[in-house]
Amino acid sequence: MKERILALPAVLQGLWVLAVGMALSIGLSTQIILPRIVVCFQHPVHDPWLPAVLQTPVTFAGALGSVLLSALVAAIRPTVTTLRVFAWALLLGGATSLVHQAGMGWAGGILWFWLGVWAVWAAHVHRCPERAPFFGLLVIGGIFAYPALGKLTPGFWTGELYWQMHWSYGGGVHTWLEENLPAGMHHDLVRVYGPFSILTEAVLSLVWLLPMRVGYGLSVVVFLGILLTAGPRFTDAMTPLIAFAFAGWWTAEARMRSAS
C-alpha cells in the first residue's frame, strides 16, 4: 500500500490524502449530515421554483453517499482512475448540495464544491503539478476571505453574533470559559474576539503569498484550532478543510522529495 501511494505523482498523493480525509470527515459528521437527510424524508417541502430532482431527498443522499463511497475506494485502492472518480464525485456532490433543498444553509456544501474544483483540476493535470499547491492555497485564501467579508457587520464586529453562535449554544472551549471565568468576563472576551476574528481571517486570506509548506501548515493549525474551540457543531465544516490543507502540505512535501 505504501509503495503504491509513493509511486503516484505528487499531486495524486495529495489527492489520496484528501480522499482519506473526506472519508473520515463524513464519518465524524454523521450526526450533522444524517439529520438533514432524515428530516428531508420525514418532512418534504415542495417548492415550485425548484425542480423535483432538487427536492427529493434521494438526490441529496445519493450525492453525499457517492462522495463517501468514492473516497473509501480511492483511499483503499489509489489509482489514477479511482482518484479521478473521487474528485468528480466531490465536485458534483458539493454542487448538488449547493442547490438542493436539503443543503440550503449547509456550509459543507460550498466547501465540498471548492475542494472538488481543486480535486478535479489536480486529478487531470497530475503530470504538470507545478501550480497545484499554489492553486490549493488560493482556494484556502478564498475560504478565509469569504467569512471575513461576510462578517463586516456591526453584529459580528461588536461580538454579539459570536455570542449567539457560540456561547449561547455551549460546547467547545466556550462552555469551559463561561464556567471558569468571573461573571461577565466572557462578554468582554466576545467584544475583543469579534474584530480579532475578522482581522485574522482577512490577513489569512493572503496565505497564498507564503511559502507553500508554511501556508499549508499554518492553515492546518488554524482550522484545527477553530474546530477545537468551536466544538462539534462545526465538525462537518472544519474537518474537510483540515484534510484539504494537509493534502496540500503533503503535495508540496512530495514535490520537494521528488525534486531532491
PyMOL commands that set and color helices and strands:
alter all, ss='L'
color gray80, all
select helices_A, chain A and resi 2-6+10-28+30-42+52-54+57-76+80-99+101-103+107-124+129-150+154-157+160-167+172-180+185-204+207-209+212-230+232-259
alter helices_A, ss='H'
color red, helices_A
deselect
rebuild
show_as cartoon
